[in-house]
Amino acid sequence: MASGDLYWYQHLGQPTGTSSWANGGNHKQVGSGWNFSHVFASHQFLYGVTNTADLYWYQHQGQPTGTTSWANGGNHKQVGSGWNFKHVFASGAFIYGVTPTADLYWYQHLGQANGTASWANGGNHKQVGSGWNFKQVFSGDSEVIYGVVI
């Protein structure tokens, strides 16, 4: 295993809580160079935030079987900049960022299906909360957000 390698696992036992895994429980390497400050996913769409706060989009077409099939030849598409967040996560096509001052920002990536830099609200965030001073923040199913207290 090397730094920045991206590994795929599929938990076949998810519906029942069994330890059944695709590929005999072994990972499949599906990428490399994933040295991002934040990585998050929404379905087969993966996002990476660079150390310079650029937002990259990828589509893992091989997600169902763990193949190295990627849209755009595996190359990223830059869909944003200025993503200076303490936490970033997705819930469907909605992306949330928590600022260093604990404000919660909402974005909707209208170009998620094809990796275009098309955003609701002209690409501007909407502040939907404050006081989000958590150790970890993540999304469950639609409309549910969790925060782990520091």
N, CA, C and O atoms as a GROMACS GRO file, in nm:
protein
  600
    1MET      N    1   0.084  -0.118   0.000
    1MET     CA    2   0.000   0.000   0.000
    1MET      C    3   0.089   0.124   0.000
    1MET      O    4   0.184   0.135   0.077
    2ALA      N    5   0.055   0.216  -0.089
    2ALA     CA    6   0.134   0.338  -0.101
    2ALA      C    7   0.046   0.459  -0.070
    2ALA      O    8  -0.076   0.455  -0.088
    3SER      N    9   0.109   0.564  -0.026
    3SER     CA   10   0.038   0.687   0.005
    3SER      C   11  -0.037   0.737  -0.118
    3SER      O   12   0.020   0.744  -0.227
    4GLY      N   13  -0.163   0.770  -0.102
    4GLY     CA   14  -0.244   0.823  -0.209
    4GLY      C   15  -0.312   0.717  -0.296
    4GLY      O   16  -0.387   0.752  -0.387
    5ASP      N   17  -0.289   0.588  -0.268
    5ASP     CA   18  -0.359   0.484  -0.342
    5ASP      C   19  -0.505   0.480  -0.299
    5ASP      O   20  -0.535   0.498  -0.181
    6LEU      N   21  -0.594   0.457  -0.394
    6LEU     CA   22  -0.738   0.449  -0.366
    6LEU      C   23  -0.780   0.304  -0.379
    6LEU      O   24  -0.760   0.242  -0.483
    7TYR      N   25  -0.840   0.250  -0.273
    7TYR     CA   26  -0.883   0.111  -0.270
    7TYR      C   27  -1.034   0.100  -0.264
    7TYR      O   28  -1.101   0.179  -0.199
    8TRP      N   29  -1.086  -0.001  -0.333
    8TRP     CA   30  -1.228  -0.030  -0.341
    8TRP      C   31  -1.256  -0.156  -0.260
    8TRP      O   32  -1.184  -0.255  -0.271
    9TYR      N   33  -1.362  -0.152  -0.180
    9TYR     CA   34  -1.414  -0.267  -0.108
    9TYR      C   35  -1.565  -0.268  -0.128
    9TYR      O   36  -1.626  -0.162  -0.142
   10GLN      N   37  -1.625  -0.385  -0.130
   10GLN     CA   38  -1.771  -0.392  -0.139
   10GLN      C   39  -1.820  -0.488  -0.031
   10GLN      O   40  -1.788  -0.607  -0.031
   11HIS      N   41  -1.898  -0.434   0.062
   11HIS     CA   42  -1.953  -0.512   0.172
   11HIS      C   43  -2.086  -0.574   0.130
   11HIS      O   44  -2.191  -0.509   0.140
   12LEU      N   45  -2.082  -0.698   0.085
   12LEU     CA   46  -2.202  -0.767   0.040
   12LEU      C   47  -2.296  -0.798   0.156
   12LEU      O   48  -2.416  -0.816   0.135
   13GLY      N   49  -2.243  -0.805   0.275
   13GLY     CA   50  -2.323  -0.838   0.392
   13GLY      C   51  -2.387  -0.718   0.458
   13GLY      O   52  -2.438  -0.730   0.570
   14GLN      N   53  -2.385  -0.604   0.394
   14GLN     CA   54  -2.440  -0.483   0.454
   14GLN      C   55  -2.586  -0.498   0.496
   14GLN      O   56  -2.620  -0.456   0.606
   15PRO      N   57  -2.674  -0.555   0.414
   15PRO     CA   58  -2.816  -0.563   0.454
   15PRO      C   59  -2.842  -0.644   0.581
   15PRO      O   60  -2.939  -0.619   0.653
   16THR      N   61  -2.755  -0.742   0.608
   16THR     CA   62  -2.779  -0.831   0.723
   16THR      C   63  -2.672  -0.823   0.830
   16THR      O   64  -2.686  -0.885   0.936
   17GLY      N   65  -2.566  -0.748   0.804
   17GLY     CA   66  -2.458  -0.735   0.903
   17GLY      C   67  -2.364  -0.853   0.907
   17GLY      O   68  -2.298  -0.875   1.008
   18THR      N   69  -2.356  -0.929   0.799
   18THR     CA   70  -2.263  -1.040   0.794
   18THR      C   71  -2.129  -0.993   0.740
   18THR      O   72  -2.118  -0.883   0.686
   19SER      N   73  -2.029  -1.075   0.756
   19SER     CA   74  -1.895  -1.038   0.710
   19SER      C   75  -1.869  -1.091   0.568
   19SER      O   76  -1.762  -1.146   0.540
   20SER      N   77  -1.964  -1.075   0.483
   20SER     CA   78  -1.951  -1.117   0.344
   20SER      C   79  -1.901  -0.999   0.259
   20SER      O   80  -1.962  -0.892   0.256
   21TRP      N   81  -1.789  -1.022   0.190
   21TRP     CA   82  -1.726  -0.917   0.111
   21TRP      C   83  -1.700  -0.965  -0.030
   21TRP      O   84  -1.669  -1.083  -0.051
   22ALA      N   85  -1.712  -0.878  -0.127
   22ALA     CA   86  -1.672  -0.909  -0.265
   22ALA      C   87  -1.521  -0.929  -0.268
   22ALA      O   88  -1.448  -0.880  -0.182
   23ASN      N   89  -1.476  -1.001  -0.368
   23ASN     CA   90  -1.333  -1.022  -0.389
   23ASN      C   91  -1.267  -1.090  -0.269
   23ASN      O   92  -1.149  -1.067  -0.241
   24GLY      N   93  -1.344  -1.174  -0.197
   24GLY     CA   94  -1.288  -1.245  -0.083
   24GLY      C   95  -1.243  -1.155   0.030
   24GLY      O   96  -1.164  -1.196   0.115
   25GLY      N   97  -1.294  -1.032   0.032
   25GLY     CA   98  -1.256  -0.937   0.137
   25GLY      C   99  -1.132  -0.858   0.105
   25GLY      O  100  -1.091  -0.770   0.182
   26ASN      N  101  -1.070  -0.888  -0.006
   26ASN     CA  102  -0.950  -0.816  -0.046
   26ASN      C  103  -0.987  -0.689  -0.123
   26ASN      O  104  -1.087  -0.684  -0.194
   27HIS      N  105  -0.906  -0.588  -0.108
   27HIS     CA  106  -0.930  -0.463  -0.180
   27HIS      C  107  -0.890  -0.477  -0.326
   27HIS      O  108  -0.818  -0.569  -0.364
   28LYS      N  109  -0.938  -0.386  -0.404
   28LYS     CA  110  -0.893  -0.368  -0.542
   28LYS      C  111  -0.843  -0.224  -0.552
   28LYS      O  112  -0.914  -0.131  -0.513
   29GLN      N  113  -0.723  -0.207  -0.602
   29GLN     CA  114  -0.673  -0.071  -0.621
   29GLN      C  115  -0.739  -0.013  -0.745
   29GLN      O  116  -0.728  -0.069  -0.854
   30VAL      N  117  -0.807   0.100  -0.728
   30VAL     CA  118  -0.878   0.163  -0.839
   30VAL      C  119  -0.822   0.301  -0.873
   30VAL      O  120  -0.872   0.367  -0.964
   31GLY      N  121  -0.719   0.344  -0.801
   31GLY     CA  122  -0.661   0.473  -0.830
   31GLY      C  123  -0.534   0.498  -0.753
   31GLY      O  124  -0.499   0.423  -0.661
   32SER      N  125  -0.465   0.604  -0.790
   32SER     CA  126  -0.345   0.648  -0.718
   32SER      C  127  -0.340   0.800  -0.727
   32SER      O  128  -0.409   0.860  -0.809
   33GLY      N  129  -0.259   0.860  -0.644
   33GLY     CA  130  -0.247   1.006  -0.646
   33GLY      C  131  -0.358   1.077  -0.570
   33GLY      O  132  -0.382   1.196  -0.593
   34TRP      N  133  -0.424   1.007  -0.480
   34TRP     CA  134  -0.535   1.066  -0.404
   34TRP      C  135  -0.480   1.133  -0.277
   34TRP      O  136  -0.516   1.095  -0.166
   35ASN      N  137  -0.394   1.230  -0.295
   35ASN     CA  138  -0.334   1.303  -0.184
   35ASN      C  139  -0.406   1.436  -0.166
   35ASN      O  140  -0.355   1.542  -0.204
   36PHE      N  141  -0.524   1.427  -0.110
   36PHE     CA  142  -0.610   1.543  -0.092
   36PHE      C  143  -0.624   1.578   0.056
   36PHE      O  144  -0.602   1.493   0.143
   37SER      N  145  -0.662   1.702   0.083
   37SER     CA  146  -0.690   1.739   0.222
   37SER      C  147  -0.826   1.686   0.266
   37SER      O  148  -0.847   1.660   0.385
   38HIS      N  149  -0.919   1.670   0.172
   38HIS     CA  150  -1.051   1.612   0.198
   38HIS      C  151  -1.090   1.525   0.079
   38HIS      O  152  -1.062   1.560  -0.036
   39VAL      N  153  -1.153   1.414   0.106
   39VAL     CA  154  -1.210   1.327   0.004
   39VAL      C  155  -1.349   1.288   0.052
   39VAL      O  156  -1.367   1.253   0.168
   40PHE      N  157  -1.447   1.294  -0.038
   40PHE     CA  158  -1.582   1.252  -0.003
   40PHE      C  159  -1.652   1.203  -0.128
   40PHE      O  160  -1.607   1.230  -0.240
   41ALA      N  161  -1.761   1.132  -0.110
   41ALA     CA  162  -1.830   1.072  -0.223
   41ALA      C  163  -1.980   1.096  -0.215
   41ALA      O  164  -2.036   1.120  -0.109
   42SER      N  165  -2.041   1.091  -0.332
   42SER     CA  166  -2.185   1.094  -0.347
   42SER      C  167  -2.216   0.996  -0.459
   42SER      O  168  -2.203   1.029  -0.577
   43HIS      N  169  -2.258   0.878  -0.421
   43HIS     CA  170  -2.283   0.770  -0.516
   43HIS      C  171  -2.150   0.737  -0.586
   43HIS      O  172  -2.049   0.718  -0.517
   44GLN      N  173  -2.146   0.729  -0.717
   44GLN     CA  174  -2.021   0.697  -0.786
   44GLN      C  175  -1.937   0.822  -0.814
   44GLN      O  176  -1.834   0.814  -0.881
   45PHE      N  177  -1.981   0.936  -0.766
   45PHE     CA  178  -1.908   1.061  -0.786
   45PHE      C  179  -1.818   1.085  -0.665
   45PHE      O  180  -1.865   1.088  -0.551
   46LEU      N  181  -1.691   1.102  -0.690
   46LEU     CA  182  -1.594   1.126  -0.584
   46LEU      C  183  -1.537   1.266  -0.601
   46LEU      O  184  -1.518   1.314  -0.712
   47TYR      N  185  -1.510   1.330  -0.489
   47TYR     CA  186  -1.455   1.465  -0.488
   47TYR      C  187  -1.328   1.466  -0.404
   47TYR      O  188  -1.317   1.395  -0.303
   48GLY      N  189  -1.234   1.547  -0.446
   48GLY     CA  190  -1.113   1.569  -0.369
   48GLY      C  191  -1.086   1.717  -0.358
   48GLY      O  192  -1.101   1.790  -0.456
   49VAL      N  193  -1.048   1.762  -0.241
   49VAL     CA  194  -1.010   1.902  -0.220
   49VAL      C  195  -0.857   1.904  -0.207
   49VAL      O  196  -0.800   1.840  -0.119
   50THR      N  197  -0.794   1.980  -0.295
   50THR     CA  198  -0.648   1.988  -0.295
   50THR      C  199  -0.599   2.073  -0.179
   50THR      O  200  -0.676   2.142  -0.113
   51ASN      N  201  -0.469   2.068  -0.157
   51ASN     CA  202  -0.409   2.152  -0.053
   51ASN      C  203  -0.418   2.300  -0.087
   51ASN      O  204  -0.399   2.385   0.000
   52THR      N  205  -0.445   2.331  -0.214
   52THR     CA  206  -0.463   2.471  -0.255
   52THR      C  207  -0.611   2.507  -0.266
   52THR      O  208  -0.646   2.609  -0.325
   53ALA      N  209  -0.700   2.423  -0.209
   53ALA     CA  210  -0.844   2.447  -0.195
   53ALA      C  211  -0.922   2.439  -0.326
   53ALA      O  212  -1.031   2.495  -0.336
   54ASP      N  213  -0.868   2.369  -0.427
   54ASP     CA  214  -0.945   2.344  -0.548
   54ASP      C  215  -1.030   2.218  -0.527
   54ASP      O  216  -0.988   2.125  -0.458
   55LEU      N  217  -1.148   2.217  -0.586
   55LEU     CA  218  -1.238   2.102  -0.576
   55LEU      C  219  -1.236   2.026  -0.707
   55LEU      O  220  -1.266   2.080  -0.813
   56TYR      N  221  -1.200   1.898  -0.699
   56TYR     CA  222  -1.192   1.811  -0.816
   56TYR      C  223  -1.306   1.710  -0.812
   56TYR      O  224  -1.345   1.662  -0.706
   57TRP      N  225  -1.358   1.678  -0.930
   57TRP     CA  226  -1.466   1.582  -0.949
   57TRP      C  227  -1.414   1.462  -1.026
   57TRP      O  228  -1.335   1.475  -1.119
   58TYR      N  229  -1.458   1.344  -0.984
   58TYR     CA  230  -1.429   1.220  -1.055
   58TYR      C  231  -1.557   1.137  -1.059
   58TYR      O  232  -1.642   1.149  -0.971
   59GLN      N  233  -1.571   1.054  -1.161
   59GLN     CA  234  -1.682   0.959  -1.165
   59GLN      C  235  -1.623   0.819  -1.180
   59GLN      O  236  -1.560   0.787  -1.281
   60HIS      N  237  -1.646   0.736  -1.077
   60HIS     CA  238  -1.595   0.598  -1.080
   60HIS      C  239  -1.700   0.509  -1.146
   60HIS      O  240  -1.790   0.458  -1.080
   61GLN      N  241  -1.686   0.491  -1.277
   61GLN     CA  242  -1.781   0.408  -1.351
   61GLN      C  243  -1.766   0.261  -1.314
   61GLN      O  244  -1.859   0.182  -1.334
   62GLY      N  245  -1.653   0.223  -1.261
   62GLY     CA  246  -1.630   0.085  -1.219
   62GLY      C  247  -1.673   0.057  -1.077
   62GLY      O  248  -1.637  -0.047  -1.022
   63GLN      N  249  -1.748   0.146  -1.016
   63GLN     CA  250  -1.788   0.129  -0.877
   63GLN      C  251  -1.860  -0.004  -0.849
   63GLN      O  252  -1.830  -0.068  -0.748
   64PRO      N  253  -1.953  -0.048  -0.934
   64PRO     CA  254  -2.026  -0.172  -0.901
   64PRO      C  255  -1.938  -0.296  -0.887
   64PRO      O  256  -1.970  -0.386  -0.810
   65THR      N  257  -1.827  -0.301  -0.961
   65THR     CA  258  -1.743  -0.422  -0.960
   65THR      C  259  -1.599  -0.396  -0.918
   65THR      O  260  -1.520  -0.490  -0.909
   66GLY      N  261  -1.564  -0.271  -0.893
   66GLY     CA  262  -1.428  -0.240  -0.850
   66GLY      C  263  -1.326  -0.238  -0.962
   66GLY      O  264  -1.208  -0.263  -0.939
   67THR      N  265  -1.370  -0.208  -1.084
   67THR     CA  266  -1.274  -0.197  -1.194
   67THR      C  267  -1.218  -0.055  -1.196
   67THR      O  268  -1.269   0.035  -1.128
   68THR      N  269  -1.115  -0.036  -1.273
   68THR     CA  270  -1.051   0.096  -1.282
   68THR      C  271  -1.109   0.178  -1.396
   68THR      O  272  -1.038   0.252  -1.464
   69SER      N  273  -1.239   0.165  -1.417
   69SER     CA  274  -1.307   0.241  -1.521
   69SER      C  275  -1.354   0.375  -1.463
   69SER      O  276  -1.431   0.380  -1.367
   70TRP      N  277  -1.304   0.484  -1.523
   70TRP     CA  278  -1.336   0.619  -1.476
   70TRP      C  279  -1.382   0.705  -1.593
   70TRP      O  280  -1.332   0.690  -1.705
   71ALA      N  281  -1.475   0.793  -1.568
   71ALA     CA  282  -1.512   0.894  -1.668
   71ALA      C  283  -1.392   0.984  -1.692
   71ALA      O  284  -1.303   0.997  -1.608
   72ASN      N  285  -1.390   1.046  -1.808
   72ASN     CA  286  -1.286   1.143  -1.841
   72ASN      C  287  -1.146   1.079  -1.839
   72ASN      O  288  -1.048   1.147  -1.810
   73GLY      N  289  -1.139   0.949  -1.870
   73GLY     CA  290  -1.009   0.881  -1.873
   73GLY      C  291  -0.941   0.875  -1.739
   73GLY      O  292  -0.820   0.854  -1.731
   74GLY      N  293  -1.017   0.893  -1.631
   74GLY     CA  294  -0.959   0.891  -1.497
   74GLY      C  295  -0.905   1.025  -1.452
   74GLY      O  296  -0.861   1.039  -1.338
   75ASN      N  297  -0.909   1.122  -1.539
   75ASN     CA  298  -0.861   1.255  -1.504
   75ASN      C  299  -0.969   1.334  -1.431
   75ASN      O  300  -1.088   1.318  -1.459
   76HIS      N  301  -0.927   1.416  -1.340
   76HIS     CA  302  -1.023   1.499  -1.266
   76HIS      C  303  -1.075   1.611  -1.355
   76HIS      O  304  -1.017   1.646  -1.457
   77LYS      N  305  -1.186   1.666  -1.311
   77LYS     CA  306  -1.235   1.792  -1.365
   77LYS      C  307  -1.243   1.887  -1.247
   77LYS      O  308  -1.301   1.854  -1.144
   78GLN      N  309  -1.184   2.005  -1.262
   78GLN     CA  310  -1.193   2.103  -1.155
   78GLN      C  311  -1.331   2.167  -1.160
   78GLN      O  312  -1.370   2.225  -1.262
   79VAL      N  313  -1.405   2.157  -1.050
   79VAL     CA  314  -1.540   2.211  -1.045
   79VAL      C  315  -1.554   2.325  -0.944
   79VAL      O  316  -1.663   2.379  -0.927
   80GLY      N  317  -1.446   2.361  -0.879
   80GLY     CA  318  -1.453   2.470  -0.783
   80GLY      C  319  -1.317   2.510  -0.732
   80GLY      O  320  -1.218   2.440  -0.753
   81SER      N  321  -1.314   2.623  -0.663
   81SER     CA  322  -1.193   2.671  -0.596
   81SER      C  323  -1.235   2.745  -0.469
   81SER      O  324  -1.352   2.781  -0.454
   82GLY      N  325  -1.142   2.765  -0.380
   82GLY     CA  326  -1.173   2.834  -0.256
   82GLY      C  327  -1.240   2.746  -0.152
   82GLY      O  328  -1.312   2.795  -0.065
   83TRP      N  329  -1.218   2.615  -0.160
   83TRP     CA  330  -1.282   2.519  -0.068
   83TRP      C  331  -1.195   2.504   0.057
   83TRP      O  332  -1.137   2.398   0.081
   84ASN      N  333  -1.187   2.612   0.135
   84ASN     CA  334  -1.108   2.616   0.258
   84ASN      C  335  -1.197   2.581   0.377
   84ASN      O  336  -1.243   2.669   0.450
   85PHE      N  337  -1.221   2.452   0.395
   85PHE     CA  338  -1.312   2.408   0.499
   85PHE      C  339  -1.243   2.315   0.598
   85PHE      O  340  -1.146   2.247   0.566
   86LYS      N  341  -1.297   2.315   0.719
   86LYS     CA  342  -1.252   2.222   0.822
   86LYS      C  343  -1.309   2.083   0.793
   86LYS      O  344  -1.240   1.982   0.811
   87HIS      N  345  -1.434   2.078   0.746
   87HIS     CA  346  -1.501   1.954   0.709
   87HIS      C  347  -1.574   1.977   0.578
   87HIS      O  348  -1.627   2.086   0.554
   88VAL      N  349  -1.578   1.876   0.492
   88VAL     CA  350  -1.655   1.879   0.369
   88VAL      C  351  -1.717   1.741   0.352
   88VAL      O  352  -1.651   1.639   0.372
   89PHE      N  353  -1.846   1.739   0.314
   89PHE     CA  354  -1.914   1.611   0.294
   89PHE      C  355  -2.031   1.632   0.200
   89PHE      O  356  -2.074   1.745   0.177
   90ALA      N  357  -2.083   1.522   0.146
   90ALA     CA  358  -2.193   1.530   0.050
   90ALA      C  359  -2.312   1.450   0.099
   90ALA      O  360  -2.300   1.355   0.176
   91SER      N  361  -2.427   1.493   0.051
   91SER     CA  362  -2.552   1.420   0.069
   91SER      C  363  -2.624   1.432  -0.065
   91SER      O  364  -2.693   1.531  -0.090
   92GLY      N  365  -2.609   1.332  -0.150
   92GLY     CA  366  -2.661   1.342  -0.286
   92GLY      C  367  -2.584   1.448  -0.362
   92GLY      O  368  -2.461   1.454  -0.352
   93ALA      N  369  -2.653   1.532  -0.436
   93ALA     CA  370  -2.588   1.639  -0.511
   93ALA      C  371  -2.562   1.762  -0.425
   93ALA      O  372  -2.518   1.865  -0.476
   94PHE      N  373  -2.591   1.752  -0.296
   94PHE     CA  374  -2.571   1.864  -0.204
   94PHE      C  375  -2.438   1.844  -0.132
   94PHE      O  376  -2.409   1.736  -0.081
   95ILE      N  377  -2.360   1.950  -0.129
   95ILE     CA  378  -2.230   1.945  -0.063
   95ILE      C  379  -2.229   2.050   0.047
   95ILE      O  380  -2.274   2.163   0.028
   96TYR      N  381  -2.178   2.010   0.161
   96TYR     CA  382  -2.171   2.098   0.277
   96TYR      C  383  -2.026   2.120   0.316
   96TYR      O  384  -1.944   2.029   0.305
   97GLY      N  385  -1.997   2.239   0.361
   97GLY     CA  386  -1.865   2.271   0.412
   97GLY      C  387  -1.878   2.341   0.545
   97GLY      O  388  -1.963   2.427   0.564
   98VAL      N  389  -1.791   2.302   0.639
   98VAL     CA  390  -1.786   2.369   0.770
   98VAL      C  391  -1.661   2.455   0.772
   98VAL      O  392  -1.550   2.405   0.755
   99THR      N  393  -1.680   2.585   0.791
   99THR     CA  394  -1.568   2.679   0.789
   99THR      C  395  -1.486   2.667   0.918
   99THR      O  396  -1.533   2.609   1.016
  100PRO      N  397  -1.364   2.720   0.918
  100PRO     CA  398  -1.285   2.721   1.040
  100PRO      C  399  -1.354   2.796   1.156
  100PRO      O  400  -1.320   2.775   1.272
  101THR      N  401  -1.449   2.885   1.123
  101THR     CA  402  -1.522   2.958   1.227
  101THR      C  403  -1.656   2.890   1.260
  101THR      O  404  -1.743   2.951   1.324
  102ALA      N  405  -1.674   2.764   1.217
  102ALA     CA  406  -1.787   2.678   1.253
  102ALA      C  407  -1.920   2.713   1.186
  102ALA      O  408  -2.026   2.676   1.236
  103ASP      N  409  -1.916   2.785   1.073
  103ASP     CA  410  -2.038   2.809   0.997
  103ASP      C  411  -2.058   2.692   0.900
  103ASP      O  412  -1.961   2.638   0.847
  104LEU      N  413  -2.184   2.654   0.878
  104LEU     CA  414  -2.218   2.546   0.786
  104LEU      C  415  -2.270   2.606   0.656
  104LEU      O  416  -2.368   2.680   0.656
  105TYR      N  417  -2.202   2.573   0.546
  105TYR     CA  418  -2.238   2.623   0.414
  105TYR      C  419  -2.298   2.511   0.330
  105TYR      O  420  -2.256   2.395   0.339
  106TRP      N  421  -2.396   2.547   0.249
  106TRP     CA  422  -2.466   2.455   0.160
  106TRP      C  423  -2.435   2.492   0.016
  106TRP      O  424  -2.431   2.610  -0.020
  107TYR      N  425  -2.413   2.391  -0.066
  107TYR     CA  426  -2.394   2.406  -0.210
  107TYR      C  427  -2.473   2.295  -0.280
  107TYR      O  428  -2.494   2.189  -0.222
  108GLN      N  429  -2.516   2.320  -0.402
  108GLN     CA  430  -2.577   2.215  -0.483
  108GLN      C  431  -2.501   2.206  -0.614
  108GLN      O  432  -2.498   2.302  -0.692
  109HIS      N  433  -2.440   2.090  -0.638
  109HIS     CA  434  -2.362   2.070  -0.760
  109HIS      C  435  -2.455   2.021  -0.871
  109HIS      O  436  -2.484   1.902  -0.882
  110LEU      N  437  -2.502   2.115  -0.953
  110LEU     CA  438  -2.592   2.082  -1.064
  110LEU      C  439  -2.520   2.003  -1.172
  110LEU      O  440  -2.585   1.931  -1.248
  111GLY      N  441  -2.390   2.015  -1.181
  111GLY     CA  442  -2.312   1.946  -1.282
  111GLY      C  443  -2.254   1.814  -1.235
  111GLY      O  444  -2.159   1.763  -1.294
  112GLN      N  445  -2.309   1.758  -1.129
  112GLN     CA  446  -2.253   1.636  -1.073
  112GLN      C  447  -2.250   1.521  -1.174
  112GLN      O  448  -2.152   1.446  -1.178
  113ALA      N  449  -2.353   1.506  -1.256
  113ALA     CA  450  -2.362   1.392  -1.347
  113ALA      C  451  -2.254   1.392  -1.455
  113ALA      O  452  -2.218   1.286  -1.506
  114ASN      N  453  -2.203   1.510  -1.491
  114ASN     CA  454  -2.104   1.514  -1.598
  114ASN      C  455  -1.976   1.591  -1.562
  114ASN      O  456  -1.889   1.609  -1.647
  115GLY      N  457  -1.966   1.635  -1.439
  115GLY     CA  458  -1.843   1.701  -1.394
  115GLY      C  459  -1.826   1.843  -1.443
  115GLY      O  460  -1.713   1.892  -1.452
  116THR      N  461  -1.936   1.910  -1.474
  116THR     CA  462  -1.923   2.050  -1.511
  116THR      C  463  -1.929   2.136  -1.384
  116THR      O  464  -1.980   2.093  -1.281
  117ALA      N  465  -1.876   2.254  -1.393
  117ALA     CA  466  -1.873   2.346  -1.279
  117ALA      C  467  -2.003   2.426  -1.275
  117ALA      O  468  -2.001   2.549  -1.270
  118SER      N  469  -2.114   2.356  -1.276
  118SER     CA  470  -2.246   2.419  -1.272
  118SER      C  471  -2.303   2.402  -1.131
  118SER      O  472  -2.318   2.291  -1.081
  119TRP      N  473  -2.335   2.514  -1.070
  119TRP     CA  474  -2.378   2.515  -0.931
  119TRP      C  475  -2.506   2.596  -0.915
  119TRP      O  476  -2.527   2.695  -0.985
  120ALA      N  477  -2.592   2.554  -0.823
  120ALA     CA  478  -2.708   2.634  -0.786
  120ALA      C  479  -2.659   2.763  -0.720
  120ALA      O  480  -2.547   2.770  -0.670
  121ASN      N  481  -2.744   2.863  -0.721
  121ASN     CA  482  -2.714   2.990  -0.654
  121ASN      C  483  -2.590   3.057  -0.713
  121ASN      O  484  -2.518   3.128  -0.643
  122GLY      N  485  -2.565   3.034  -0.843
  122GLY     CA  486  -2.449   3.095  -0.907
  122GLY      C  487  -2.316   3.049  -0.852
  122GLY      O  488  -2.215   3.116  -0.871
  123GLY      N  489  -2.315   2.936  -0.784
  123GLY     CA  490  -2.192   2.885  -0.725
  123GLY      C  491  -2.163   2.940  -0.587
  123GLY      O  492  -2.066   2.901  -0.522
  124ASN      N  493  -2.246   3.032  -0.543
  124ASN     CA  494  -2.227   3.090  -0.410
  124ASN      C  495  -2.290   2.999  -0.305
  124ASN      O  496  -2.392   2.934  -0.329
  125HIS      N  497  -2.227   2.996  -0.189
  125HIS     CA  498  -2.281   2.915  -0.080
  125HIS      C  499  -2.403   2.983  -0.019
  125HIS      O  500  -2.427   3.102  -0.038
  126LYS      N  501  -2.478   2.904   0.054
  126LYS     CA  502  -2.581   2.958   0.143
  126LYS      C  503  -2.543   2.913   0.283
  126LYS      O  504  -2.520   2.794   0.307
  127GLN      N  505  -2.537   3.006   0.375
  127GLN     CA  506  -2.508   2.967   0.512
  127GLN      C  507  -2.635   2.911   0.572
  127GLN      O  508  -2.738   2.979   0.579
  128VAL      N  509  -2.627   2.784   0.617
  128VAL     CA  510  -2.745   2.717   0.672
  128VAL      C  511  -2.729   2.683   0.819
  128VAL      O  512  -2.816   2.617   0.878
  129GLY      N  513  -2.620   2.726   0.880
  129GLY     CA  514  -2.601   2.700   1.022
  129GLY      C  515  -2.476   2.767   1.075
  129GLY      O  516  -2.391   2.811   0.999
  130SER      N  517  -2.468   2.773   1.206
  130SER     CA  518  -2.349   2.823   1.274
  130SER      C  519  -2.329   2.741   1.401
  130SER      O  520  -2.421   2.670   1.443
  131GLY      N  521  -2.213   2.749   1.461
  131GLY     CA  522  -2.184   2.672   1.580
  131GLY      C  523  -2.150   2.526   1.552
  131GLY      O  524  -2.163   2.442   1.641
  132TRP      N  525  -2.109   2.496   1.431
  132TRP     CA  526  -2.075   2.358   1.393
  132TRP      C  527  -1.930   2.327   1.430
  132TRP      O  528  -1.849   2.295   1.344
  133ASN      N  529  -1.901   2.338   1.557
  133ASN     CA  530  -1.767   2.315   1.610
  133ASN      C  531  -1.755   2.170   1.656
  133ASN      O  532  -1.759   2.141   1.775
  134PHE      N  533  -1.741   2.081   1.560
  134PHE     CA  534  -1.737   1.938   1.587
  134PHE      C  535  -1.603   1.878   1.546
  134PHE      O  536  -1.533   1.932   1.461
  135LYS      N  537  -1.570   1.767   1.608
  135LYS     CA  538  -1.450   1.692   1.571
  135LYS      C  539  -1.468   1.631   1.433
  135LYS      O  540  -1.375   1.632   1.352
  136GLN      N  541  -1.587   1.578   1.407
  136GLN     CA  542  -1.619   1.520   1.278
  136GLN      C  543  -1.762   1.555   1.242
  136GLN      O  544  -1.848   1.564   1.330
  137VAL      N  545  -1.788   1.574   1.114
  137VAL     CA  546  -1.922   1.602   1.065
  137VAL      C  547  -1.940   1.519   0.938
  137VAL      O  548  -1.850   1.514   0.854
  138PHE      N  549  -2.055   1.454   0.925
  138PHE     CA  550  -2.080   1.372   0.806
  138PHE      C  551  -2.229   1.357   0.786
  138PHE      O  552  -2.309   1.389   0.874
  139SER      N  553  -2.266   1.308   0.669
  139SER     CA  554  -2.406   1.292   0.634
  139SER      C  555  -2.444   1.146   0.635
  139SER      O  556  -2.365   1.059   0.598
  140GLY      N  557  -2.567   1.120   0.677
  140GLY     CA  558  -2.626   0.988   0.664
  140GLY      C  559  -2.711   0.989   0.539
  140GLY      O  560  -2.667   1.038   0.435
  141ASP      N  561  -2.830   0.939   0.548
  141ASP     CA  562  -2.921   0.946   0.435
  141ASP      C  563  -2.969   1.090   0.419
  141ASP      O  564  -2.936   1.177   0.500
  142SER      N  565  -3.047   1.112   0.315
  142SER     CA  566  -3.088   1.248   0.281
  142SER      C  567  -3.141   1.326   0.401
  142SER      O  568  -3.218   1.275   0.483
  143GLU      N  569  -3.097   1.448   0.409
  143GLU     CA  570  -3.136   1.548   0.508
  143GLU      C  571  -3.085   1.524   0.649
  143GLU      O  572  -3.116   1.602   0.739
  144VAL      N  573  -3.008   1.418   0.672
  144VAL     CA  574  -2.956   1.389   0.806
  144VAL      C  575  -2.807   1.420   0.809
  144VAL      O  576  -2.730   1.370   0.727
  145ILE      N  577  -2.767   1.503   0.906
  145ILE     CA  578  -2.626   1.538   0.925
  145ILE      C  579  -2.591   1.505   1.070
  145ILE      O  580  -2.668   1.532   1.161
  146TYR      N  581  -2.473   1.446   1.089
  146TYR     CA  582  -2.425   1.410   1.222
  146TYR      C  583  -2.303   1.493   1.258
  146TYR      O  584  -2.224   1.528   1.171
  147GLY      N  585  -2.288   1.523   1.385
  147GLY     CA  586  -2.170   1.590   1.436
  147GLY      C  587  -2.120   1.519   1.559
  147GLY      O  588  -2.198   1.485   1.648
  148VAL      N  589  -1.989   1.496   1.565
  148VAL     CA  590  -1.926   1.432   1.681
  148VAL      C  591  -1.858   1.543   1.760
  148VAL      O  592  -1.775   1.616   1.708
  149VAL      N  593  -1.895   1.553   1.888
  149VAL     CA  594  -1.845   1.661   1.975
  149VAL      C  595  -1.695   1.644   2.000
  149VAL      O  596  -1.643   1.534   2.015
  150ILE      N  597  -1.628   1.758   2.002
  150ILE     CA  598  -1.484   1.761   2.029
  150ILE      C  599  -1.457   1.719   2.172
  150ILE      O  600  -1.342   1.715   2.214
   0.00000   0.00000   0.00000
